Amino acid sequence: MRLTIDTAKCSGHARCWEAAPEVFDIDDNGYALPLDREVSEPVDAAVRAGVAACPERAITLS
């Protein structure tokens, strides 16, 4: 599966990072850094929580 962040949609809540800091990176202001990578299945529950936590729906898992 592919995990992608649309940084133009990010508002800097850092909820993705709070859910899975080992997967998501943020800058000093809380904005998600660009991410476009493959994740192995089964997808970790923390990754799914990070995707679901984004209020702007800037993170996709496809």
PDB file of N, H, CA, C and O in Angstrom:
ATOM      1  N   MET A   1       0.838  -1.170   0.000  1.00  0.00           N
ATOM      2  CA  MET A   1       0.000   0.000   0.000  1.00  0.00           C
ATOM      3  C   MET A   1       0.886   1.238   0.000  1.00  0.00           C
ATOM      4  O   MET A   1       2.016   1.213   0.487  1.00  0.00           O
ATOM      5  N   ARG A   2       0.357   2.305  -0.548  1.00  0.00           N
ATOM      6  H   ARG A   2      -0.561   2.325  -0.944  1.00  0.00           H
ATOM      7  CA  ARG A   2       1.104   3.557  -0.641  1.00  0.00           C
ATOM      8  C   ARG A   2       0.524   4.572   0.335  1.00  0.00           C
ATOM      9  O   ARG A   2      -0.688   4.779   0.396  1.00  0.00           O
ATOM     10  N   LEU A   3       1.421   5.203   1.101  1.00  0.00           N
ATOM     11  H   LEU A   3       2.405   5.035   1.052  1.00  0.00           H
ATOM     12  CA  LEU A   3       1.074   6.240   2.068  1.00  0.00           C
ATOM     13  C   LEU A   3       1.587   7.568   1.519  1.00  0.00           C
ATOM     14  O   LEU A   3       2.776   7.718   1.237  1.00  0.00           O
ATOM     15  N   THR A   4       0.672   8.534   1.371  1.00  0.00           N
ATOM     16  H   THR A   4      -0.294   8.412   1.601  1.00  0.00           H
ATOM     17  CA  THR A   4       1.019   9.817   0.776  1.00  0.00           C
ATOM     18  C   THR A   4       0.435  10.962   1.591  1.00  0.00           C
ATOM     19  O   THR A   4      -0.678  10.857   2.107  1.00  0.00           O
ATOM     20  N   ILE A   5       1.185  12.055   1.709  1.00  0.00           N
ATOM     21  H   ILE A   5       2.089  12.140   1.290  1.00  0.00           H
ATOM     22  CA  ILE A   5       0.698  13.261   2.369  1.00  0.00           C
ATOM     23  C   ILE A   5       0.663  14.395   1.351  1.00  0.00           C
ATOM     24  O   ILE A   5       1.652  14.665   0.671  1.00  0.00           O
ATOM     25  N   ASP A   6      -0.483  15.049   1.256  1.00  0.00           N
ATOM     26  H   ASP A   6      -1.287  14.829   1.808  1.00  0.00           H
ATOM     27  CA  ASP A   6      -0.626  16.255   0.443  1.00  0.00           C
ATOM     28  C   ASP A   6      -0.322  17.426   1.373  1.00  0.00           C
ATOM     29  O   ASP A   6      -1.202  17.890   2.098  1.00  0.00           O
ATOM     30  N   THR A   7       0.914  17.900   1.352  1.00  0.00           N
ATOM     31  H   THR A   7       1.628  17.523   0.763  1.00  0.00           H
ATOM     32  CA  THR A   7       1.343  18.926   2.304  1.00  0.00           C
ATOM     33  C   THR A   7       0.610  20.254   2.099  1.00  0.00           C
ATOM     34  O   THR A   7       0.567  21.074   3.017  1.00  0.00           O
ATOM     35  N   ALA A   8       0.038  20.481   0.928  1.00  0.00           N
ATOM     36  H   ALA A   8       0.072  19.815   0.183  1.00  0.00           H
ATOM     37  CA  ALA A   8      -0.722  21.712   0.694  1.00  0.00           C
ATOM     38  C   ALA A   8      -2.007  21.738   1.523  1.00  0.00           C
ATOM     39  O   ALA A   8      -2.538  22.810   1.814  1.00  0.00           O
ATOM     40  N   LYS A   9      -2.502  20.565   1.899  1.00  0.00           N
ATOM     41  H   LYS A   9      -2.071  19.695   1.662  1.00  0.00           H
ATOM     42  CA  LYS A   9      -3.725  20.480   2.709  1.00  0.00           C
ATOM     43  C   LYS A   9      -3.443  20.505   4.214  1.00  0.00           C
ATOM     44  O   LYS A   9      -4.350  20.751   5.009  1.00  0.00           O
ATOM     45  N   CYS A  10      -2.218  20.255   4.599  1.00  0.00           N
ATOM     46  H   CYS A  10      -1.481  20.055   3.954  1.00  0.00           H
ATOM     47  CA  CYS A  10      -1.863  20.148   6.015  1.00  0.00           C
ATOM     48  C   CYS A  10      -2.011  21.502   6.712  1.00  0.00           C
ATOM     49  O   CYS A  10      -1.567  22.529   6.200  1.00  0.00           O
ATOM     50  N   SER A  11      -2.645  21.484   7.891  1.00  0.00           N
ATOM     51  H   SER A  11      -3.006  20.650   8.307  1.00  0.00           H
ATOM     52  CA  SER A  11      -2.828  22.706   8.691  1.00  0.00           C
ATOM     53  C   SER A  11      -1.985  22.716   9.952  1.00  0.00           C
ATOM     54  O   SER A  11      -2.112  23.630  10.768  1.00  0.00           O
ATOM     55  N   GLY A  12      -1.127  21.722  10.130  1.00  0.00           N
ATOM     56  H   GLY A  12      -1.024  20.980   9.468  1.00  0.00           H
ATOM     57  CA  GLY A  12      -0.179  21.722  11.227  1.00  0.00           C
ATOM     58  C   GLY A  12      -0.715  21.258  12.569  1.00  0.00           C
ATOM     59  O   GLY A  12      -0.199  21.668  13.608  1.00  0.00           O
ATOM     60  N   HIS A  13      -1.737  20.413  12.573  1.00  0.00           N
ATOM     61  H   HIS A  13      -2.156  20.080  11.728  1.00  0.00           H
ATOM     62  CA  HIS A  13      -2.270  19.897  13.838  1.00  0.00           C
ATOM     63  C   HIS A  13      -1.356  18.850  14.465  1.00  0.00           C
ATOM     64  O   HIS A  13      -1.401  18.643  15.678  1.00  0.00           O
ATOM     65  N   ALA A  14      -0.528  18.186  13.660  1.00  0.00           N
ATOM     66  H   ALA A  14      -0.491  18.353  12.675  1.00  0.00           H
ATOM     67  CA  ALA A  14       0.431  17.163  14.098  1.00  0.00           C
ATOM     68  C   ALA A  14      -0.239  15.928  14.682  1.00  0.00           C
ATOM     69  O   ALA A  14       0.398  15.184  15.429  1.00  0.00           O
ATOM     70  N   ARG A  15      -1.486  15.694  14.368  1.00  0.00           N
ATOM     71  H   ARG A  15      -2.004  16.298  13.762  1.00  0.00           H
ATOM     72  CA  ARG A  15      -2.192  14.520  14.887  1.00  0.00           C
ATOM     73  C   ARG A  15      -1.645  13.227  14.297  1.00  0.00           C
ATOM     74  O   ARG A  15      -1.632  12.197  14.971  1.00  0.00           O
ATOM     75  N   CYS A  16      -1.197  13.268  13.052  1.00  0.00           N
ATOM     76  H   CYS A  16      -1.208  14.104  12.504  1.00  0.00           H
ATOM     77  CA  CYS A  16      -0.601  12.079  12.441  1.00  0.00           C
ATOM     78  C   CYS A  16       0.645  11.676  13.209  1.00  0.00           C
ATOM     79  O   CYS A  16       0.838  10.500  13.517  1.00  0.00           O
ATOM     80  N   TRP A  17       1.483  12.642  13.514  1.00  0.00           N
ATOM     81  H   TRP A  17       1.327  13.597  13.264  1.00  0.00           H
ATOM     82  CA  TRP A  17       2.718  12.392  14.247  1.00  0.00           C
ATOM     83  C   TRP A  17       2.433  11.878  15.659  1.00  0.00           C
ATOM     84  O   TRP A  17       3.139  10.999  16.155  1.00  0.00           O
ATOM     85  N   GLU A  18       1.404  12.423  16.306  1.00  0.00           N
ATOM     86  H   GLU A  18       0.831  13.137  15.904  1.00  0.00           H
ATOM     87  CA  GLU A  18       1.039  11.950  17.643  1.00  0.00           C
ATOM     88  C   GLU A  18       0.639  10.477  17.612  1.00  0.00           C
ATOM     89  O   GLU A  18       0.931   9.735  18.550  1.00  0.00           O
ATOM     90  N   ALA A  19      -0.024  10.054  16.544  1.00  0.00           N
ATOM     91  H   ALA A  19      -0.261  10.657  15.783  1.00  0.00           H
ATOM     92  CA  ALA A  19      -0.485   8.666  16.421  1.00  0.00           C
ATOM     93  C   ALA A  19       0.654   7.713  16.063  1.00  0.00           C
ATOM     94  O   ALA A  19       0.699   6.584  16.552  1.00  0.00           O
ATOM     95  N   ALA A  20       1.574   8.171  15.208  1.00  0.00           N
ATOM     96  H   ALA A  20       1.537   9.088  14.811  1.00  0.00           H
ATOM     97  CA  ALA A  20       2.647   7.286  14.738  1.00  0.00           C
ATOM     98  C   ALA A  20       3.924   8.086  14.460  1.00  0.00           C
ATOM     99  O   ALA A  20       4.272   8.305  13.300  1.00  0.00           O
ATOM    100  N   PRO A  21       4.619   8.521  15.502  1.00  0.00           N
ATOM    101  CA  PRO A  21       5.828   9.330  15.296  1.00  0.00           C
ATOM    102  C   PRO A  21       6.950   8.588  14.575  1.00  0.00           C
ATOM    103  O   PRO A  21       7.857   9.216  14.029  1.00  0.00           O
ATOM    104  N   GLU A  22       6.895   7.259  14.570  1.00  0.00           N
ATOM    105  H   GLU A  22       6.158   6.748  15.013  1.00  0.00           H
ATOM    106  CA  GLU A  22       7.915   6.489  13.867  1.00  0.00           C
ATOM    107  C   GLU A  22       7.688   6.472  12.355  1.00  0.00           C
ATOM    108  O   GLU A  22       8.562   6.046  11.601  1.00  0.00           O
ATOM    109  N   VAL A  23       6.520   6.933  11.915  1.00  0.00           N
ATOM    110  H   VAL A  23       5.810   7.280  12.528  1.00  0.00           H
ATOM    111  CA  VAL A  23       6.178   6.930  10.481  1.00  0.00           C
ATOM    112  C   VAL A  23       6.112   8.348   9.917  1.00  0.00           C
ATOM    113  O   VAL A  23       6.641   8.618   8.839  1.00  0.00           O
ATOM    114  N   PHE A  24       5.465   9.246  10.646  1.00  0.00           N
ATOM    115  H   PHE A  24       5.035   9.027  11.522  1.00  0.00           H
ATOM    116  CA  PHE A  24       5.246  10.610  10.163  1.00  0.00           C
ATOM    117  C   PHE A  24       6.281  11.553  10.740  1.00  0.00           C
ATOM    118  O   PHE A  24       6.671  11.428  11.902  1.00  0.00           O
ATOM    119  N   ASP A  25       6.729  12.505   9.918  1.00  0.00           N
ATOM    120  H   ASP A  25       6.413  12.606   8.975  1.00  0.00           H
ATOM    121  CA  ASP A  25       7.659  13.537  10.354  1.00  0.00           C
ATOM    122  C   ASP A  25       6.973  14.888  10.226  1.00  0.00           C
ATOM    123  O   ASP A  25       6.206  15.126   9.293  1.00  0.00           O
ATOM    124  N   ILE A  26       7.262  15.771  11.181  1.00  0.00           N
ATOM    125  H   ILE A  26       7.885  15.577  11.939  1.00  0.00           H
ATOM    126  CA  ILE A  26       6.701  17.118  11.138  1.00  0.00           C
ATOM    127  C   ILE A  26       7.821  18.136  11.281  1.00  0.00           C
ATOM    128  O   ILE A  26       8.907  17.827  11.772  1.00  0.00           O
ATOM    129  N   ASP A  27       7.531  19.368  10.839  1.00  0.00           N
ATOM    130  H   ASP A  27       6.649  19.620  10.441  1.00  0.00           H
ATOM    131  CA  ASP A  27       8.517  20.435  11.001  1.00  0.00           C
ATOM    132  C   ASP A  27       8.325  21.088  12.372  1.00  0.00           C
ATOM    133  O   ASP A  27       7.503  20.633  13.168  1.00  0.00           O
ATOM    134  N   ASP A  28       9.070  22.134  12.641  1.00  0.00           N
ATOM    135  H   ASP A  28       9.738  22.504  11.995  1.00  0.00           H
ATOM    136  CA  ASP A  28       9.030  22.795  13.953  1.00  0.00           C
ATOM    137  C   ASP A  28       7.691  23.458  14.252  1.00  0.00           C
ATOM    138  O   ASP A  28       7.398  23.771  15.406  1.00  0.00           O
ATOM    139  N   ASN A  29       6.879  23.673  13.223  1.00  0.00           N
ATOM    140  H   ASN A  29       7.118  23.419  12.285  1.00  0.00           H
ATOM    141  CA  ASN A  29       5.572  24.306  13.402  1.00  0.00           C
ATOM    142  C   ASN A  29       4.428  23.299  13.412  1.00  0.00           C
ATOM    143  O   ASN A  29       3.264  23.693  13.490  1.00  0.00           O
ATOM    144  N   GLY A  30       4.737  22.014  13.333  1.00  0.00           N
ATOM    145  H   GLY A  30       5.682  21.695  13.269  1.00  0.00           H
ATOM    146  CA  GLY A  30       3.712  20.980  13.381  1.00  0.00           C
ATOM    147  C   GLY A  30       3.193  20.523  12.035  1.00  0.00           C
ATOM    148  O   GLY A  30       2.314  19.663  11.976  1.00  0.00           O
ATOM    149  N   TYR A  31       3.715  21.078  10.949  1.00  0.00           N
ATOM    150  H   TYR A  31       4.429  21.777  10.997  1.00  0.00           H
ATOM    151  CA  TYR A  31       3.262  20.691   9.618  1.00  0.00           C
ATOM    152  C   TYR A  31       3.939  19.402   9.165  1.00  0.00           C
ATOM    153  O   TYR A  31       5.133  19.201   9.386  1.00  0.00           O
ATOM    154  N   ALA A  32       3.165  18.541   8.535  1.00  0.00           N
ATOM    155  H   ALA A  32       2.195  18.704   8.355  1.00  0.00           H
ATOM    156  CA  ALA A  32       3.703  17.276   8.050  1.00  0.00           C
ATOM    157  C   ALA A  32       4.705  17.508   6.934  1.00  0.00           C
ATOM    158  O   ALA A  32       4.500  18.349   6.059  1.00  0.00           O
ATOM    159  N   LEU A  33       5.785  16.755   6.976  1.00  0.00           N
ATOM    160  H   LEU A  33       5.952  16.072   7.687  1.00  0.00           H
ATOM    161  CA  LEU A  33       6.769  16.801   5.905  1.00  0.00           C
ATOM    162  C   LEU A  33       6.307  15.872   4.785  1.00  0.00           C
ATOM    163  O   LEU A  33       5.578  14.913   5.040  1.00  0.00           O
ATOM    164  N   PRO A  34       6.720  16.144   3.557  1.00  0.00           N
ATOM    165  CA  PRO A  34       6.284  15.307   2.435  1.00  0.00           C
ATOM    166  C   PRO A  34       6.579  13.833   2.677  1.00  0.00           C
ATOM    167  O   PRO A  34       7.620  13.466   3.221  1.00  0.00           O
ATOM    168  N   LEU A  35       5.640  13.008   2.261  1.00  0.00           N
ATOM    169  H   LEU A  35       4.794  13.306   1.819  1.00  0.00           H
ATOM    170  CA  LEU A  35       5.778  11.567   2.426  1.00  0.00           C
ATOM    171  C   LEU A  35       5.079  10.877   1.269  1.00  0.00           C
ATOM    172  O   LEU A  35       3.921  11.167   0.967  1.00  0.00           O
ATOM    173  N   ASP A  36       5.779   9.977   0.635  1.00  0.00           N
ATOM    174  H   ASP A  36       6.719   9.741   0.880  1.00  0.00           H
ATOM    175  CA  ASP A  36       5.212   9.165  -0.438  1.00  0.00           C
ATOM    176  C   ASP A  36       6.013   7.873  -0.439  1.00  0.00           C
ATOM    177  O   ASP A  36       7.094   7.794  -1.023  1.00  0.00           O
ATOM    178  N   ARG A  37       5.463   6.859   0.228  1.00  0.00           N
ATOM    179  H   ARG A  37       4.585   6.924   0.703  1.00  0.00           H
ATOM    180  CA  ARG A  37       6.221   5.618   0.354  1.00  0.00           C
ATOM    181  C   ARG A  37       5.290   4.420   0.454  1.00  0.00           C
ATOM    182  O   ARG A  37       4.096   4.541   0.727  1.00  0.00           O
ATOM    183  N   GLU A  38       5.877   3.281   0.225  1.00  0.00           N
ATOM    184  H   GLU A  38       6.847   3.183   0.003  1.00  0.00           H
ATOM    185  CA  GLU A  38       5.155   2.021   0.357  1.00  0.00           C
ATOM    186  C   GLU A  38       5.171   1.596   1.818  1.00  0.00           C
ATOM    187  O   GLU A  38       6.171   1.762   2.516  1.00  0.00           O
ATOM    188  N   VAL A  39       4.058   1.049   2.265  1.00  0.00           N
ATOM    189  H   VAL A  39       3.246   0.914   1.698  1.00  0.00           H
ATOM    190  CA  VAL A  39       3.992   0.448   3.591  1.00  0.00           C
ATOM    191  C   VAL A  39       3.546  -0.987   3.414  1.00  0.00           C
ATOM    192  O   VAL A  39       2.710  -1.291   2.563  1.00  0.00           O
ATOM    193  N   SER A  40       4.102  -1.854   4.214  1.00  0.00           N
ATOM    194  H   SER A  40       4.780  -1.607   4.906  1.00  0.00           H
ATOM    195  CA  SER A  40       3.794  -3.274   4.065  1.00  0.00           C
ATOM    196  C   SER A  40       2.458  -3.619   4.711  1.00  0.00           C
ATOM    197  O   SER A  40       1.994  -2.949   5.633  1.00  0.00           O
ATOM    198  N   GLU A  41       1.870  -4.667   4.205  1.00  0.00           N
ATOM    199  H   GLU A  41       2.248  -5.212   3.456  1.00  0.00           H
ATOM    200  CA  GLU A  41       0.623  -5.151   4.782  1.00  0.00           C
ATOM    201  C   GLU A  41       0.937  -6.257   5.764  1.00  0.00           C
ATOM    202  O   GLU A  41       1.902  -6.983   5.524  1.00  0.00           O
ATOM    203  N   PRO A  42       0.224  -6.446   6.827  1.00  0.00           N
ATOM    204  CA  PRO A  42      -0.896  -5.590   7.211  1.00  0.00           C
ATOM    205  C   PRO A  42      -0.399  -4.243   7.708  1.00  0.00           C
ATOM    206  O   PRO A  42       0.637  -4.152   8.367  1.00  0.00           O
ATOM    207  N   VAL A  43      -1.142  -3.210   7.389  1.00  0.00           N
ATOM    208  H   VAL A  43      -1.984  -3.283   6.854  1.00  0.00           H
ATOM    209  CA  VAL A  43      -0.756  -1.858   7.779  1.00  0.00           C
ATOM    210  C   VAL A  43      -0.932  -1.719   9.286  1.00  0.00           C
ATOM    211  O   VAL A  43      -1.971  -2.076   9.842  1.00  0.00           O
ATOM    212  N   ASP A  44       0.076  -1.205   9.918  1.00  0.00           N
ATOM    213  H   ASP A  44       0.920  -0.915   9.466  1.00  0.00           H
ATOM    214  CA  ASP A  44       0.088  -1.012  11.361  1.00  0.00           C
ATOM    215  C   ASP A  44      -1.104  -0.159  11.807  1.00  0.00           C
ATOM    216  O   ASP A  44      -1.494   0.784  11.118  1.00  0.00           O
ATOM    217  N   ALA A  45      -1.669  -0.493  12.949  1.00  0.00           N
ATOM    218  H   ALA A  45      -1.352  -1.259  13.509  1.00  0.00           H
ATOM    219  CA  ALA A  45      -2.811   0.243  13.484  1.00  0.00           C
ATOM    220  C   ALA A  45      -2.457   1.707  13.736  1.00  0.00           C
ATOM    221  O   ALA A  45      -3.316   2.578  13.591  1.00  0.00           O
ATOM    222  N   ALA A  46      -1.216   1.993  14.110  1.00  0.00           N
ATOM    223  H   ALA A  46      -0.519   1.285  14.228  1.00  0.00           H
ATOM    224  CA  ALA A  46      -0.796   3.368  14.352  1.00  0.00           C
ATOM    225  C   ALA A  46      -0.809   4.183  13.061  1.00  0.00           C
ATOM    226  O   ALA A  46      -1.164   5.361  13.079  1.00  0.00           O
ATOM    227  N   VAL A  47      -0.428   3.570  11.948  1.00  0.00           N
ATOM    228  H   VAL A  47      -0.139   2.613  11.933  1.00  0.00           H
ATOM    229  CA  VAL A  47      -0.464   4.257  10.655  1.00  0.00           C
ATOM    230  C   VAL A  47      -1.910   4.593  10.298  1.00  0.00           C
ATOM    231  O   VAL A  47      -2.206   5.715   9.889  1.00  0.00           O
ATOM    232  N   ARG A  48      -2.793   3.637  10.450  1.00  0.00           N
ATOM    233  H   ARG A  48      -2.552   2.726  10.783  1.00  0.00           H
ATOM    234  CA  ARG A  48      -4.219   3.882  10.169  1.00  0.00           C
ATOM    235  C   ARG A  48      -4.776   4.964  11.089  1.00  0.00           C
ATOM    236  O   ARG A  48      -5.593   5.779  10.662  1.00  0.00           O
ATOM    237  N   ALA A  49      -4.343   4.978  12.343  1.00  0.00           N
ATOM    238  H   ALA A  49      -3.679   4.315  12.691  1.00  0.00           H
ATOM    239  CA  ALA A  49      -4.789   6.007  13.279  1.00  0.00           C
ATOM    240  C   ALA A  49      -4.284   7.387  12.847  1.00  0.00           C
ATOM    241  O   ALA A  49      -5.007   8.377  12.960  1.00  0.00           O
ATOM    242  N   GLY A  50      -3.055   7.453  12.356  1.00  0.00           N
ATOM    243  H   GLY A  50      -2.467   6.649  12.265  1.00  0.00           H
ATOM    244  CA  GLY A  50      -2.507   8.713  11.862  1.00  0.00           C
ATOM    245  C   GLY A  50      -3.263   9.234  10.663  1.00  0.00           C
ATOM    246  O   GLY A  50      -3.516  10.434  10.557  1.00  0.00           O
ATOM    247  N   VAL A  51      -3.627   8.341   9.759  1.00  0.00           N
ATOM    248  H   VAL A  51      -3.422   7.366   9.846  1.00  0.00           H
ATOM    249  CA  VAL A  51      -4.416   8.727   8.578  1.00  0.00           C
ATOM    250  C   VAL A  51      -5.778   9.239   9.028  1.00  0.00           C
ATOM    251  O   VAL A  51      -6.228  10.289   8.569  1.00  0.00           O
ATOM    252  N   ALA A  52      -6.429   8.516   9.912  1.00  0.00           N
ATOM    253  H   ALA A  52      -6.063   7.663  10.285  1.00  0.00           H
ATOM    254  CA  ALA A  52      -7.772   8.880  10.371  1.00  0.00           C
ATOM    255  C   ALA A  52      -7.774  10.164  11.201  1.00  0.00           C
ATOM    256  O   ALA A  52      -8.782  10.870  11.242  1.00  0.00           O
ATOM    257  N   ALA A  53      -6.662  10.472  11.857  1.00  0.00           N
ATOM    258  H   ALA A  53      -5.843   9.899  11.823  1.00  0.00           H
ATOM    259  CA  ALA A  53      -6.596  11.636  12.739  1.00  0.00           C
ATOM    260  C   ALA A  53      -6.487  12.958  11.992  1.00  0.00           C
ATOM    261  O   ALA A  53      -6.699  14.014  12.588  1.00  0.00           O
ATOM    262  N   CYS A  54      -6.167  12.927  10.723  1.00  0.00           N
ATOM    263  H   CYS A  54      -5.995  12.069  10.239  1.00  0.00           H
ATOM    264  CA  CYS A  54      -5.968  14.168   9.965  1.00  0.00           C
ATOM    265  C   CYS A  54      -7.308  14.825   9.648  1.00  0.00           C
ATOM    266  O   CYS A  54      -8.087  14.274   8.870  1.00  0.00           O
ATOM    267  N   PRO A  55      -7.598  15.997  10.234  1.00  0.00           N
ATOM    268  CA  PRO A  55      -8.881  16.641   9.990  1.00  0.00           C
ATOM    269  C   PRO A  55      -9.038  17.170   8.566  1.00  0.00           C
ATOM    270  O   PRO A  55     -10.159  17.354   8.094  1.00  0.00           O
ATOM    271  N   GLU A  56      -7.924  17.415   7.882  1.00  0.00           N
ATOM    272  H   GLU A  56      -7.013  17.266   8.266  1.00  0.00           H
ATOM    273  CA  GLU A  56      -7.979  17.916   6.510  1.00  0.00           C
ATOM    274  C   GLU A  56      -8.007  16.802   5.477  1.00  0.00           C
ATOM    275  O   GLU A  56      -8.173  17.060   4.285  1.00  0.00           O
ATOM    276  N   ARG A  57      -7.844  15.556   5.934  1.00  0.00           N
ATOM    277  H   ARG A  57      -7.710  15.346   6.903  1.00  0.00           H
ATOM    278  CA  ARG A  57      -7.767  14.393   5.034  1.00  0.00           C
ATOM    279  C   ARG A  57      -6.625  14.568   4.033  1.00  0.00           C
ATOM    280  O   ARG A  57      -6.763  14.273   2.846  1.00  0.00           O
ATOM    281  N   ALA A  58      -5.493  15.059   4.547  1.00  0.00           N
ATOM    282  H   ALA A  58      -5.381  15.299   5.511  1.00  0.00           H
ATOM    283  CA  ALA A  58      -4.325  15.295   3.708  1.00  0.00           C
ATOM    284  C   ALA A  58      -3.506  14.024   3.505  1.00  0.00           C
ATOM    285  O   ALA A  58      -2.601  13.998   2.671  1.00  0.00           O
ATOM    286  N   ILE A  59      -3.815  12.977   4.256  1.00  0.00           N
ATOM    287  H   ILE A  59      -4.551  12.998   4.933  1.00  0.00           H
ATOM    288  CA  ILE A  59      -3.055  11.735   4.192  1.00  0.00           C
ATOM    289  C   ILE A  59      -3.918  10.668   3.537  1.00  0.00           C
ATOM    290  O   ILE A  59      -5.077  10.478   3.907  1.00  0.00           O
ATOM    291  N   THR A  60      -3.343   9.972   2.556  1.00  0.00           N
ATOM    292  H   THR A  60      -2.402  10.126   2.255  1.00  0.00           H
ATOM    293  CA  THR A  60      -4.066   8.895   1.900  1.00  0.00           C
ATOM    294  C   THR A  60      -3.274   7.603   2.005  1.00  0.00           C
ATOM    295  O   THR A  60      -2.043   7.592   1.981  1.00  0.00           O
ATOM    296  N   LEU A  61      -4.016   6.529   2.119  1.00  0.00           N
ATOM    297  H   LEU A  61      -5.016   6.538   2.139  1.00  0.00           H
ATOM    298  CA  LEU A  61      -3.467   5.184   2.144  1.00  0.00           C
ATOM    299  C   LEU A  61      -4.215   4.419   1.077  1.00  0.00           C
ATOM    300  O   LEU A  61      -5.402   4.126   1.222  1.00  0.00           O
ATOM    301  N   SER A  62      -3.513   4.096   0.000  1.00  0.00           N
ATOM    302  H   SER A  62      -2.549   4.334  -0.118  1.00  0.00           H
ATOM    303  CA  SER A  62      -4.196   3.427  -1.121  1.00  0.00           C
ATOM    304  C   SER A  62      -3.438   2.203  -1.574  1.00  0.00           C
ATOM    305  O   SER A  62      -3.866   1.521  -2.505  1.00  0.00           O
TER     306      SER A  62
END
